[in-house]
Amino acid sequence: MMKTVTEYKDYRQYILDYYSERKRSSAFTWREFAKLAGFASGSYLKLVCDGKTRLREEGAKKTAFAMGLLGFEYDYFVLMVRYESAKTNREKKKCFEEMQALSAANHVKILGSDLYTFYETWKHSVIRELAVAMPGAKPNEIAKVCRPAISAADVSESLRFLLKSGLLERDIKGNYHQTNRSLTTGRLKVVSVAIHSLLRQMGEFALEALDKLPISERHFSGITMGMTAESYEKVVVELTECRKRIVSIVSADKNVEKVCRLNMQLFPLTENLETVTAGKGEEK
């Protein structure tokens, strides 16, 4: 049986699964599907699923109707298409929050919503660590050790979310434990929008640490270097492996003394030199 539309983040995958389900039990064709949705081209929806073109707002509405989606499921599908077409992270964030609100109002849970909420703010990741490192601590005690400062109410709200989402659990003594030592975003593209917000926050905290903390409490270093596309990919792989090794080191710690953040950044400081050179040659 096909999954409900709220279990999807990719509208193309939903269309493809719908088509495959119909095809399995009848002689349903892409041409017939396109005709039901009111498209002149019989191959249009197949091209959409192949990633060779995309649905626009009106096309999304016609396709949703052709698939028999009604009410909030119809609205959800249209929002999925709108999310995919959004040009900025701000627009994507707005679309996903509308999808969350729509699902909550209809008492259904959408895939990735907990991880989206988790990564949307730095507070959840820090409190998830502190709750385990400070057994028996009250929310106001946890709040006092956070940088920057937050309220006890913020801590309580975060703890409720972490428990509800299964990212923390509490034993009979009231102590917190992490259900998974580390988290992964998997292939949920929507979570990347929240991670963008988190990385921005952590980048701002890094600048504050550079100005306010003594060298003994922070470590900053960097390299400015010329690179090729091939060496760039190799460095990315190396950074990924390095991060895994660091996780394995701290995973062995039994008594946490402080919660730290490690930012790993690699980004260009110039345009692509080959492109610039090629452009100048054409002007001559």
C-alpha positions in Angstrom: 0.0 0.0 0.0 1.3 3.5 -0.9 2.5 5.8 1.8 0.5 8.9 2.7 1.7 12.2 1.1 2.9 13.6 4.4 5.6 10.9 4.5 7.2 12.4 1.5 9.5 15.4 1.0 10.1 14.9 -2.7 7.0 15.6 -4.8 8.6 13.8 -7.8 9.0 10.6 -5.8 5.3 10.9 -4.7 4.2 11.2 -8.3 6.4 8.3 -9.4 5.1 6.1 -6.6 1.5 7.0 -7.4 2.1 6.1 -11.1 3.8 2.8 -10.2 0.9 1.9 -7.8 -1.7 2.6 -10.6 0.4 0.8 -13.2 0.7 -2.3 -11.0 -3.1 -2.8 -10.9 -4.1 -1.5 -14.4 -2.9 -0.5 -17.9 -2.3 3.1 -16.6 0.2 5.1 -18.8 2.1 8.3 -18.5 0.0 9.7 -21.4 -3.2 8.9 -19.6 -1.8 10.4 -16.4 -0.9 13.6 -18.2 -4.3 13.8 -19.8 -6.0 13.5 -16.4 -3.9 16.4 -15.1 -4.7 18.5 -18.1 -1.2 18.6 -19.7 -0.9 18.8 -23.5 2.3 16.7 -23.5 1.7 13.0 -22.8 5.3 12.7 -21.5 5.3 15.8 -19.3 4.8 14.1 -15.9 7.5 11.5 -16.7 9.9 14.3 -17.6 9.1 15.8 -14.2 9.8 12.6 -12.4 13.1 12.2 -14.4 14.2 15.6 -13.1 14.2 17.1 -16.7 11.6 19.7 -15.9 9.5 20.8 -12.9 6.0 21.5 -11.9 4.8 25.1 -11.4 2.1 26.2 -9.0 -0.9 25.6 -11.4 0.6 22.3 -12.6 1.0 21.2 -9.0 -2.7 21.9 -8.3 -3.8 20.0 -11.4 -1.5 17.1 -10.7 -2.7 16.9 -7.0 -6.3 16.8 -8.2 -5.5 14.1 -10.8 -4.0 11.9 -8.1 -7.2 12.3 -6.0 -5.6 14.4 -3.2 -8.1 16.5 -1.3 -8.2 18.8 1.7 -4.9 19.2 3.6 -3.2 16.4 1.5 -3.9 18.5 -1.6 -2.4 21.6 0.1 0.6 19.6 1.4 1.5 18.4 -2.1 1.3 22.0 -3.5 3.6 23.1 -0.6 6.0 20.4 -1.5 6.2 21.7 -5.0 6.5 25.3 -3.7 9.4 24.2 -1.4 11.3 22.6 -4.2 10.9 25.8 -6.4 11.9 28.2 -3.6 15.1 30.1 -4.5 16.3 31.0 -1.0 16.6 29.2 2.3 14.3 31.8 3.8 11.5 30.8 1.3 12.2 27.1 1.9 12.0 27.6 5.6 8.7 29.3 5.3 7.3 26.6 3.1 8.4 23.8 5.4 7.0 25.6 8.5 3.6 25.8 6.6 3.9 22.1 5.9 4.5 21.5 9.6 1.6 23.7 10.7 -0.7 21.9 8.2 0.3 18.5 9.4 0.0 19.5 13.1 -3.5 20.9 12.5 -4.5 17.6 11.0 -2.8 15.4 13.6 -0.3 13.8 11.3 3.5 13.8 11.6 5.7 14.6 8.6 9.0 12.9 7.9 12.0 14.9 9.2 10.0 17.4 11.3 11.8 16.5 14.5 15.3 16.7 13.0 14.3 20.0 11.4 13.3 21.4 14.8 16.4 20.0 16.4 18.8 21.7 14.0 16.9 24.9 13.7 18.5 26.3 16.9 21.8 25.6 18.7 20.0 25.2 22.0 18.7 21.7 21.4 22.1 20.2 20.6 23.8 21.8 23.6 21.1 20.9 26.1 21.0 17.4 24.7 24.7 17.1 25.8 24.3 19.0 29.1 21.2 17.0 30.2 23.4 13.8 30.2 26.5 15.5 31.6 24.7 17.1 34.5 22.6 14.3 36.1 19.9 15.6 38.5 20.5 19.2 37.4 17.4 21.5 37.3 16.7 23.6 34.2 18.0 26.8 35.9 21.3 25.0 36.7 21.7 23.9 33.1 20.8 27.4 31.8 23.5 29.0 34.0 26.3 27.1 32.2 25.2 27.9 28.7 27.0 30.3 26.4 25.3 32.5 25.4 22.9 32.7 28.4 19.5 31.2 28.1 16.5 31.0 30.5 15.4 28.0 32.5 12.2 28.2 30.5 14.2 27.7 27.3 15.9 24.6 28.9 12.5 23.1 30.0 11.0 23.6 26.6 14.0 22.0 24.9 14.0 19.0 27.3 10.3 18.5 26.5 11.0 18.5 22.8 14.0 16.2 23.1 12.0 13.7 25.1 8.9 13.9 22.9 11.0 13.4 19.7 13.0 10.5 21.2 16.3 12.3 21.1 16.6 11.9 24.8 15.1 9.4 27.3 14.8 9.5 31.0 15.3 6.5 33.4 13.4 5.8 36.6 15.8 7.9 38.6 15.0 10.9 36.4 18.4 11.0 34.7 18.6 11.7 31.0 20.3 9.4 28.4 20.8 9.9 24.6 19.1 7.4 22.5 21.8 7.8 19.9 25.3 9.2 20.7 25.5 11.0 17.3 22.9 12.1 14.8 22.8 12.1 11.1 20.5 14.1 8.7 20.5 11.2 6.2 19.0 12.2 2.9 16.3 14.6 4.2 16.9 17.6 2.0 14.6 19.7 4.1 16.8 19.4 7.2 19.6 21.1 5.3 17.6 24.4 5.5 17.6 24.1 9.3 21.3 23.2 9.3 22.0 26.3 7.4 20.4 28.3 10.2 22.4 26.3 12.8 25.7 26.8 11.0 25.1 30.6 10.8 24.4 30.7 14.6 27.5 28.6 15.3 29.6 30.9 13.0 28.5 33.9 15.0 29.4 32.2 18.3 32.8 31.4 16.9 33.4 35.1 16.2 32.4 35.9 19.8 34.7 33.2 21.1 37.6 34.7 19.1 37.1 38.1 20.8 36.1 37.0 24.3 37.8 33.8 25.2 41.5 33.4 26.1 43.7 31.3 23.8 43.8 28.5 26.4 40.0 28.0 25.9 39.8 28.1 22.1 41.7 26.9 19.1 41.5 28.7 15.8 43.6 27.9 12.8 43.3 28.1 9.0 45.0 27.8 5.7 44.7 29.9 2.5 45.7 27.7 -0.5 45.3 27.2 -4.2 43.3 24.2 -5.2 42.0 22.2 -8.1 38.5 20.6 -8.3 40.2 17.2 -7.7 42.2 18.3 -4.6 39.0 20.0 -3.3 37.1 16.7 -3.4 40.0 14.9 -1.7 40.1 17.5 1.1 36.4 17.2 1.6 36.8 13.4 2.0 39.7 13.9 4.4 37.6 16.4 6.5 34.7 13.9 6.7 37.1 11.1 7.9 38.7 13.5 10.4 35.3 14.4 11.8 34.5 10.7 12.2 37.8 10.1 14.1 37.0 13.1 16.4 33.6 11.7 17.2 35.1 8.3 18.1 37.6 10.1 20.4 34.9 12.0 22.4 32.5 9.0 22.4 34.9 7.3 24.7 34.6 10.1 27.3 32.7 9.0 30.4 32.6 12.3 32.3 31.9 15.4 30.2 33.6 18.6 31.5 32.2 21.0 29.0 30.3 21.1 25.7 32.3 22.4 22.7 31.6 23.1 19.1 34.0 22.2 16.3 33.3 24.1 13.0 35.0 22.7 9.9 34.8 25.1 7.0 36.2 25.0 3.4 35.1 27.8 1.0 36.5 29.8 -2.0 38.0 33.2 -1.6 38.2 33.8 -5.4 36.3 33.1 -8.5 37.2 30.1 -10.6 40.4 31.2 -12.3 39.9 29.1 -15.5 36.5 30.7 -16.0 37.8 34.2 -15.6 40.7 33.5 -18.0 38.4 31.9 -20.5 36.1 34.9 -20.3 39.0 37.3 -21.0 40.1 35.3 -24.0 36.7 35.5 -25.6 36.5 39.3 -25.2 39.7 39.6 -27.3 
